[in-house]
Amino acid sequence: MRLGAHESIAGGLHRAFEDARAVGCDAVQLFVKSNRAWAVKPLTEEEIRLFKAKAAETGIGPAVGHASYLLNPAAPDEDLWRRSRDTLIVELERCEALDIPYLVLHPGSHMGAGEEEGLRRVARALGEVHAATRGFRARILLETTAGQGTNLGYRFEQLAWLIENTLEGDRLGVCLDTCHAFAAGYELRTREGYEETLDALDRIIGLSRLLVIHLNDSKNRLGSRVDRHEHIGQGVLGLETFRMVVNDPRFADLPGLLETPKSEDLHEDRENLAVLRSLIQRSGS
């Protein structure tokens, strides 16, 4: 796997590569605009040049975008729904300009409108995003969620429904988050549970659509529906889960990205990456 972590864009989008290099990442995830504000200035030619130059200089890739947490394409409120759709278009446009292949998106929260209605609104939003970005190489990846509150996307069937019912749904891929899947009720700690979960993912969605994995341990129990990340091997999932993931030949070329807690000096990223690499079984060993 191409192991990496989510890194900050403070000081410019290209700075994510510098932090990624400092902690020893092979791949990196970043927000493609401020995660805390709706407003966004158009990318300048210099920003695009710097980003691509830093990507080439560091050799870190792929760079994976993560959509702003402000977005809720399932929102029953029409203004929030439109703003989410329009911002998602902008973020996908930024990915395309920066040669970022994937934009990871939480499907959203129905906010009491019900799961069926929420899913319909997500499919409508994604379809309109696709219509506005025809011909793009950059793709949206639907992330598995823990199902906390009224969040959608906690069952593989929901993601499959979105792929099936979205205009140009064949453009959609999936990001599997280990913490979220476990909190949603998918067993990953035993070999039997791990294989059953992946068999279900393959049967319902197709492993060919799985393009990014978020490597996060969980603070909470199986099926808790609580989204709380923990450092690798220090949560309920434990080291064996991650040993199976990093040695799974089906994931050999995928980016495996940390979203674990960190402080300003980023030492936690270095430590978590070291733990993951210690679990890799080399050929002949």
Secondary structure, 3 states (H helix, E strand, C coil): CEEEEECCCCCCCCHHHHHHHHHCCCEEEEECCCCCCCCCCCCCHHHHHHHHHHHHHHCCCCEEEECCCCCCCCCCCHHHHHHHHHHHHHHHHHHHHHCCCEEEECCCECCCCCHHHHHHHHHHHHHHHHHHCCCCCCEEEEECCCCCCCECCCCHHHHHHHHHHCCCHHHCEEEEEHHHHHHCCCCCCCHHHHHHHHHHHHHHCCHHHEEEEEECEECCCCCCCCCCEECCCCCCCHHHHHHHHHCCHHHCCCEEEECCCCCCCCHHHHHHHHHHHHCCCCCCC
